[in-house]
Amino acid sequence: MVRMNYFTLVVAVIAAFVASSLWYSPLLFGKPFMELSGVGSRAGPDAGKIVGELARNFILAYVIGRFVVLLQVSDWKGALSLGVWLWIGFPVLLLSGSVMWQNVPWLLAAIHAGDWLVKILLIAVTFSVWRR
């Protein structure tokens, strides 16, 4: 049985967290995210939300890492393919439902979808190229 590299898991979690933080920062999509979501211009998330987001990233990275290991994805091209299919099958479908049924603005859903795509691809590629 092929085992998951837990050091790679930690690296993937941190990379996904940093990428997502950058995604929602004023450098990229922070301003439209705050306007569309009604979050306002608060100073930033509190410690509890940061811990919660790290936990979410840990679970996401663990699940994707398991897929990479079980499917024996061994190169970045296979990881990109896996990541795109996971992205379409889960975040895109969930977010499109929120647009259709909850009147979430499509641009807000697109911002979230982009974040999910970056995180999923980053995690999948990290596990596929850094296996040992």
KACORKA-V678486 format. One record per residue. RES is the residue in three letters. PSI is psi in radians with two decimals (999 if undefined). Layout:
BEGIN
res->(RES & RES)
psi->(PSI & PSI)
END
This chain:
BEGIN
res->(MET & VAL & ARG & MET & ASN & TYR & PHE & THR & LEU & VAL & VAL & ALA & VAL & ILE & ALA & ALA & PHE & VAL & ALA & SER & SER & LEU & TRP & TYR & SER & PRO & LEU & LEU & PHE & GLY & LYS & PRO & PHE & MET & GLU & LEU & SER & GLY & VAL & GLY & SER & ARG & ALA & GLY & PRO & ASP & ALA & GLY & LYS & ILE & VAL & GLY & GLU & LEU & ALA & ARG & ASN & PHE & ILE & LEU & ALA & TYR & VAL & ILE & GLY & ARG & PHE & VAL & VAL & LEU & LEU & GLN & VAL & SER & ASP & TRP & LYS & GLY & ALA & LEU & SER & LEU & GLY & VAL & TRP & LEU & TRP & ILE & GLY & PHE & PRO & VAL & LEU & LEU & LEU & SER & GLY & SER & VAL & MET & TRP & GLN & ASN & VAL & PRO & TRP & LEU & LEU & ALA & ALA & ILE & HIS & ALA & GLY & ASP & TRP & LEU & VAL & LYS & ILE & LEU & LEU & ILE & ALA & VAL & THR & PHE & SER & VAL & TRP & ARG & ARG)
psi->(2.29 & 2.36 & 2.71 & 2.47 & 1.98 & -0.42 & -0.72 & -0.64 & -0.81 & -0.76 & -0.76 & -0.70 & -0.84 & -0.75 & -0.76 & -0.72 & -0.79 & -0.77 & -0.76 & -0.70 & -0.72 & -0.72 & -0.76 & 0.18 & 2.91 & -0.33 & -0.53 & -1.57 & 0.29 & -0.79 & -0.90 & -0.59 & -0.84 & -0.70 & -0.81 & -0.53 & -0.23 & 0.30 & -0.59 & -3.00 & 0.88 & 2.86 & -0.40 & 3.08 & 2.63 & 3.03 & -0.65 & -0.70 & -0.61 & -0.77 & -0.74 & -0.72 & -0.66 & -0.69 & -0.73 & -0.75 & -0.63 & -0.82 & -0.78 & -0.84 & -0.68 & -0.81 & -0.82 & -0.70 & -0.71 & -0.75 & -0.79 & -0.77 & -0.87 & -0.62 & -0.04 & 0.79 & 2.10 & 0.06 & 2.90 & -0.52 & -0.78 & -0.64 & -0.71 & -0.74 & -0.86 & -0.81 & -0.75 & -0.74 & -0.71 & -0.70 & -0.82 & -0.76 & -0.40 & -1.33 & -0.72 & -0.78 & -0.75 & -0.77 & -0.62 & -0.60 & -0.67 & -0.54 & -0.77 & -0.73 & -0.34 & 0.12 & 0.52 & 2.30 & 2.38 & -0.57 & -0.67 & -0.76 & -0.67 & -0.68 & -0.82 & -0.74 & -0.70 & -0.71 & -0.81 & -0.72 & -0.82 & -0.82 & -0.84 & -0.81 & -0.75 & -0.79 & -0.83 & -0.78 & -0.71 & -0.81 & -0.60 & -0.55 & -0.28 & 1.26 & -0.42 & 999)
END
